[in-house]
Amino acid sequence: MKYKSTYRLSYLVLMLLSQLSHATDIFKWTGAQGRQHYSDIKHPAATELKLALDYSYYPVQKVYDGDTVLLTDGRKIRLVGINTPEIEHPRQAAQAGGGAALQWLTQQLVNTRVRLEFDQQKKDKYKRHLAHLFTEQGLHLNLELVRLGYASTSIYPPNLKYVTALLAAEQVAEASHLGIWQYAEYTPKLTSELSSANKQGWQRIVGRVTGIKSTAKSRYLKLSDHFDVRIKNEHLQYFDQLQALKGKKIEARGWVNKYKNGFSMLVKHPGAIKVLE
């Protein structure tokens, strides 16, 4: 599993990808067991998907937070592939970095319009449109939010457009301690430190894979007696060497849920798992 080297790109390449973003391709093929596979790297048996591109530009009426905006035509847009910290809501306190992400995105949208690039899924379960946003000046807002440390990646297959560039940008931002990567709230937790009191929000959980269990619907990486990482069988196609993780110390990134007598984290893409040793 190419967790690190695949995503290492220079700043120059990142900027080129941002400027030439319309050239990104997604390929689809059927595996030996009949499963559908998607990737931005061409497979010998793959066919190129023709993704819906929208080159019209639209004014933004409102910026809700660092990853959600409202267009003047009434469409609510969720920036796909990324996640920014929450801002303050009536039922939720602000998360570290949420205000900074909102402020940055708002500033980028002054006196400009945006165009949308869609991926495989056009809407989420909340009926928001999922898109990559580009300003009239060619700035890829999703990528820039990650590159500057205002957002983390949040990869949900089959939406894999720009995944390589996003993960590379995240690696650079994290190494440079930019944005959220400088806050204590985003430092990794050991599995032994996880509790009901501190499991809220996006988490980085560290532990050693002591076992891998298969069920009818999922594969589980056991990191401790009270924490595991769950991968649905439909997403196993993206984890080409899952068994090789047994015995490895890893960091899993995502949202933690209470599960039976412990906790579980659902992971959909290998970009959310970092092999530490």
C-alpha positions as CSV (number, residue, x, y, z in Angstrom):
1,M,0.0,0.0,0.0
2,K,1.5,3.3,-1.1
3,Y,0.7,5.4,1.9
4,K,3.5,8.0,1.6
5,S,5.5,7.9,-1.5
6,T,2.5,8.1,-3.9
7,Y,1.5,11.4,-2.3
8,R,4.9,13.3,-2.3
9,L,4.7,16.1,-4.8
10,S,6.7,19.3,-4.9
11,Y,5.2,22.8,-4.4
12,L,5.8,23.3,-8.2
13,V,3.8,20.3,-9.2
14,L,1.0,21.2,-6.8
15,M,0.7,24.6,-8.3
16,L,0.7,23.1,-11.8
17,L,-2.0,20.7,-10.8
18,S,-4.0,23.7,-9.5
19,Q,-3.6,25.6,-12.8
20,L,-4.2,22.6,-15.0
21,S,-6.8,21.0,-12.8
22,H,-9.2,20.5,-15.7
23,A,-6.8,17.9,-17.1
24,T,-7.2,15.5,-14.2
25,D,-8.5,12.1,-15.3
26,I,-10.4,9.3,-13.5
27,F,-10.3,5.7,-14.8
28,K,-12.7,2.8,-14.1
29,W,-12.2,-0.9,-14.6
30,T,-13.8,-4.2,-13.4
31,G,-11.6,-6.5,-11.3
32,A,-11.4,-10.3,-11.5
33,Q,-14.2,-10.7,-9.0
34,G,-16.5,-8.3,-10.8
35,R,-15.9,-5.3,-8.5
36,Q,-15.8,-1.8,-9.9
37,H,-12.5,0.0,-9.4
38,Y,-11.8,3.8,-9.7
39,S,-8.4,5.6,-9.7
40,D,-6.7,8.7,-11.0
41,I,-3.8,6.3,-12.2
42,K,-4.6,4.5,-15.4
43,H,-4.9,0.7,-15.2
44,P,-4.2,-1.5,-18.3
45,A,-7.9,-2.5,-18.5
46,A,-9.4,0.8,-17.5
47,T,-11.6,3.2,-19.5
48,E,-11.5,6.9,-18.9
49,L,-14.6,8.4,-17.3
50,K,-16.0,11.6,-18.7
51,L,-16.7,13.7,-15.6
52,A,-19.2,16.5,-15.6
53,L,-17.3,19.9,-15.9
54,D,-19.1,23.2,-15.4
55,Y,-17.2,26.1,-16.8
56,S,-19.8,28.7,-16.0
57,Y,-18.9,31.1,-13.2
58,Y,-21.3,31.9,-10.3
59,P,-21.4,34.5,-7.6
60,V,-21.3,33.3,-4.0
61,Q,-24.0,34.7,-1.8
62,K,-22.8,33.3,1.6
63,V,-19.9,31.4,3.1
64,Y,-21.2,29.2,5.9
65,D,-17.8,27.9,7.0
66,G,-14.5,26.8,5.6
67,D,-16.0,24.1,3.4
68,T,-19.6,25.1,2.6
69,V,-20.9,28.0,0.5
70,L,-24.2,29.2,-0.9
71,L,-24.4,30.4,-4.5
72,T,-26.8,33.2,-5.6
73,D,-28.8,30.6,-7.6
74,G,-29.7,28.9,-4.4
75,R,-27.3,25.9,-4.6
76,K,-25.5,25.0,-1.4
77,I,-22.0,23.7,-2.3
78,R,-19.9,21.4,-0.1
79,L,-16.2,21.4,-1.1
80,V,-15.5,17.8,-1.8
81,G,-12.4,15.9,-0.6
82,I,-11.7,18.1,2.4
83,N,-12.9,19.0,5.9
84,T,-12.5,22.2,7.9
85,P,-13.0,22.6,11.6
86,E,-16.5,23.6,12.7
87,I,-17.4,27.1,13.6
88,E,-19.6,28.0,16.5
89,H,-23.2,26.8,16.3
90,P,-26.1,27.0,18.8
91,R,-25.5,23.4,19.8
92,Q,-21.8,23.2,19.2
93,A,-18.7,25.1,20.3
94,A,-16.2,26.3,17.7
95,Q,-13.3,24.0,16.9
96,A,-9.8,25.2,16.7
97,G,-9.1,26.6,13.3
98,G,-12.7,26.9,12.2
99,G,-12.9,30.6,12.3
100,A,-9.6,31.0,10.4
101,A,-10.8,28.7,7.6
102,L,-14.0,30.7,7.3
103,Q,-12.1,34.0,7.2
104,W,-9.7,32.8,4.6
105,L,-12.4,31.4,2.3
106,T,-14.5,34.5,2.6
107,Q,-11.5,36.7,1.6
108,Q,-10.8,34.6,-1.5
109,L,-14.4,35.1,-2.7
110,V,-14.4,38.9,-2.5
111,N,-15.1,40.4,-6.0
112,T,-14.8,37.1,-7.8
113,R,-17.0,34.2,-9.0
114,V,-16.5,30.5,-8.9
115,R,-16.8,27.6,-11.3
116,L,-17.7,24.0,-10.2
117,E,-16.1,20.7,-11.1
118,F,-18.1,17.7,-10.0
119,D,-16.9,14.2,-9.2
120,Q,-18.8,10.9,-9.4
121,Q,-21.4,11.8,-6.8
122,K,-23.0,15.2,-7.3
123,K,-24.8,15.5,-4.0
124,D,-24.4,14.3,-0.4
125,K,-27.1,12.9,1.9
126,Y,-27.9,16.5,3.0
127,K,-28.7,17.4,-0.7
128,R,-25.6,19.7,-0.9
129,H,-23.8,19.8,-4.2
130,L,-20.3,18.2,-4.0
131,A,-17.8,20.1,-6.0
132,H,-14.3,21.4,-6.5
133,L,-14.4,25.2,-6.6
134,F,-12.2,27.4,-8.8
135,T,-12.1,31.2,-8.8
136,E,-12.0,33.2,-12.0
137,Q,-8.3,33.7,-11.2
138,G,-7.8,29.9,-11.4
139,L,-7.3,29.2,-7.7
140,H,-8.4,25.7,-6.7
141,L,-10.0,26.5,-3.3
142,N,-10.2,22.9,-2.1
143,L,-6.5,22.4,-2.7
144,E,-5.5,25.7,-1.3
145,L,-7.4,25.2,2.0
146,V,-5.5,21.9,2.5
147,R,-2.1,23.3,1.3
148,L,-2.3,26.2,3.8
149,G,-3.4,24.0,6.7
150,Y,-7.0,25.3,7.0
151,A,-8.4,21.8,6.1
152,S,-7.6,18.2,6.3
153,T,-8.4,15.7,3.5
154,S,-11.6,13.7,3.7
155,I,-11.7,11.2,0.9
156,Y,-15.0,9.4,0.1
157,P,-14.8,7.0,-2.8
158,P,-15.7,7.0,-5.6
159,N,-15.0,10.7,-5.4
160,L,-11.3,10.5,-6.2
161,K,-10.7,13.5,-8.4
162,Y,-7.5,15.4,-7.3
163,V,-7.0,12.9,-4.4
164,T,-3.2,12.6,-5.1
165,A,-2.7,16.4,-5.1
166,L,-4.9,16.8,-2.0
167,L,-3.0,14.2,0.0
168,A,0.4,15.7,-1.1
169,A,-0.7,19.1,-0.1
170,E,-1.8,17.8,3.3
171,Q,1.6,16.1,3.9
172,V,3.4,19.4,3.1
173,A,1.1,21.5,5.4
174,E,1.4,19.0,8.3
175,A,5.2,18.8,8.0
176,S,5.3,22.6,8.0
177,H,3.0,22.9,11.0
178,L,0.6,25.2,9.1
179,G,-2.9,26.0,10.3
180,I,-4.6,23.2,12.2
181,W,-1.4,21.2,12.3
182,Q,0.0,23.5,15.0
183,Y,-3.0,23.1,17.4
184,A,-2.9,20.7,20.4
185,E,-6.5,19.7,19.4
186,Y,-5.1,17.9,16.3
187,T,-2.2,16.0,17.8
188,P,-2.5,12.2,17.8
189,K,-4.1,10.3,20.6
190,L,-3.0,6.9,21.8
191,T,-5.8,4.4,21.9
192,S,-5.4,4.3,25.7
193,E,-6.1,8.0,25.8
194,L,-9.4,7.8,24.0
195,S,-12.6,8.3,26.0
196,S,-16.2,9.3,25.6
197,A,-15.2,12.8,26.8
198,N,-12.6,13.4,24.1
199,K,-13.8,11.5,21.1
200,Q,-15.7,14.3,19.5
201,G,-14.6,15.8,16.2
202,W,-12.0,14.7,13.7
203,Q,-9.4,12.6,15.4
204,R,-5.9,11.1,14.9
205,I,-5.7,7.8,16.7
206,V,-2.4,5.9,17.1
207,G,-2.0,2.2,17.9
208,R,-0.5,-1.1,16.7
209,V,-2.6,-3.4,14.6
210,T,-2.8,-6.6,16.7
211,G,-5.3,-8.4,14.5
212,I,-7.5,-8.2,11.4
213,K,-11.1,-9.6,11.5
214,S,-13.4,-10.1,8.6
215,T,-17.2,-10.1,8.8
216,A,-19.9,-10.3,6.1
217,K,-19.9,-6.5,5.7
218,S,-16.6,-5.2,6.9
219,R,-12.9,-5.7,7.7
220,Y,-11.7,-4.6,11.2
221,L,-8.2,-3.6,12.2
222,K,-7.9,-4.1,15.9
223,L,-5.6,-1.5,17.6
224,S,-6.6,-2.3,21.2
225,D,-9.3,-4.0,23.3
226,H,-11.5,-1.0,22.9
227,F,-10.7,0.5,19.5
228,D,-10.7,-0.7,15.9
229,V,-10.7,0.7,12.4
230,R,-13.5,-0.4,10.2
231,I,-13.3,-0.7,6.4
232,K,-16.5,-1.7,4.6
233,N,-16.0,-4.5,2.1
234,E,-17.1,-2.2,-0.8
235,H,-14.0,-0.1,-0.1
236,L,-11.5,-2.9,0.2
237,Q,-10.6,-2.4,-3.5
238,Y,-8.6,0.7,-2.5
239,F,-6.5,-1.1,0.2
240,D,-4.3,-3.3,-1.9
241,Q,-2.1,-4.7,1.0
242,L,-4.3,-4.6,4.0
243,Q,-3.0,-7.8,5.6
244,A,0.5,-6.2,5.6
245,L,-0.7,-3.8,8.2
246,K,-0.8,-6.5,10.9
247,G,1.9,-5.8,13.5
248,K,2.4,-2.2,12.2
249,K,2.0,0.9,14.2
250,I,-0.5,3.2,12.4
251,E,-2.3,6.4,12.7
252,A,-6.0,6.4,11.7
253,R,-7.7,9.7,10.8
254,G,-11.4,10.4,10.9
255,W,-14.4,10.4,13.2
256,V,-14.7,8.1,16.2
257,N,-18.0,6.4,17.1
258,K,-19.0,4.5,20.2
259,Y,-19.3,0.8,19.3
260,K,-20.4,-1.8,21.8
261,N,-18.0,-1.5,24.8
262,G,-15.4,0.5,22.9
263,F,-14.9,2.8,19.9
264,S,-14.6,2.4,16.2
265,M,-13.5,4.6,13.3
266,L,-14.9,4.1,9.8
267,V,-12.2,4.6,7.1
268,K,-13.0,4.6,3.3
269,H,-9.6,5.4,1.7
270,P,-6.0,4.5,2.5
271,G,-5.2,8.2,2.7
272,A,-6.7,8.1,6.2
273,I,-4.2,5.6,7.4
274,K,-0.5,6.5,8.0
275,V,2.0,3.7,8.7
276,L,4.4,4.9,11.4
277,E,6.6,1.9,11.9
